[in-house]
Amino acid sequence: MRLDPRGGHNRKQVNENFFKTWSAQMAYILGLVYSDGTIEDVRKSSRACYMQITSKNKKYLSLVKKTLKSNHAIYTRKPHRSFIQGKLVEGGKHYYLRIGNRVLYSDLVKIGLTPKKSLTMKLPRIPNKYLNFFLRGYFDGDGSICVYKPKGRQAVQLSLVFTGGSMVFLTQLAETIKRKFKYNNQKRIYRNSGAYTLKYSKKQSLKLLSFMYEGLNSAPFLEKKYQIFQKFS
C-alpha cells in the first residue's frame, strides 16, 4: 500500500488487497464484517472510507488485526449506561479496529456490503470451499451456543443461534445451510428485541459446528465458543 505523504489515515498500513481474492482467512473476516463490522464513506468530509470491526475481546481483535496485516490502533469504547425499567444497566467494555482504506471499502461494496448494512444486507455469493469459514466468522460475531437443561429432563441440550438485523440475510443463510445439509425441518426465524434469530436443534447444531470448525487453523476462531463446542463433540 502506498502511504499518503499528506498524512492522515493513510499513514497506517493494511493489506488492501485482502478482499480481492477468496481464501479461508478472507471468507472468515468477511463473515465477521457482515456480523460485527460496518463500512462508512466519509469522503465528503475527510477523503476517507472506513471499515470497522467491534469486539468485547481485545486479544481476539488483535488476531483479526494481524490477519489483515494492519498496524492500526485498537480503541476502547467505554461501557454504555442506560436505564431499563427504572434501573441503571451498564454494558460491558468494547474494543474496535477502525481502518481507513478506499480499496478495502470498494471491494466490500462490490461483494455486496453497504453502509448501514443491517437494513440492506444480503448473503454474498460464497464459493463452496469457503462457506464454513464465512459461517465461522459470522458466528464468532453474531452467533452463540445456548446450553440449557429442559425441565424434567436429565440430558443437557444445546442450540446454535445466529442473530442479525436483516430478515432477508438470515433467510438466505438458512436456505444455504438447508441445501448444504439437506435438512428437512428448517427451524424458523424469530424476532426478538429488534433483532432476528435463527436457531437449530442439538443434532443439527453439532453437525453445523463440526462443519464450521473444519480447517481450524486455516483462519481465526474465537476460543471461548470453540471450547463450548469441544465439550459436546
Buried (B, 14 or more C-beta within 10 A) or exposed (E): BEEEEEEEBBEBBBBBEBBBEBBBBBBBBBBBBBBBBBBBBEEEEEBBBBBBBBBBBEEBBBBBBEBBEBEBEBEEEEEEEEEEEEEEEEEEEBBBBBBBBBBBBBBBBEBBBBBEBEEEBBBBEBEEEBBBBBBBBBBBBBBBBEEEEEEEEEEEBBBBBBBBBBBBBBBBBBEBBBEBBEBEEBBEBEEEEEBBBBBBBBEBBBBBBEBBBEBEEBBBBBEEBBEBBEEBE
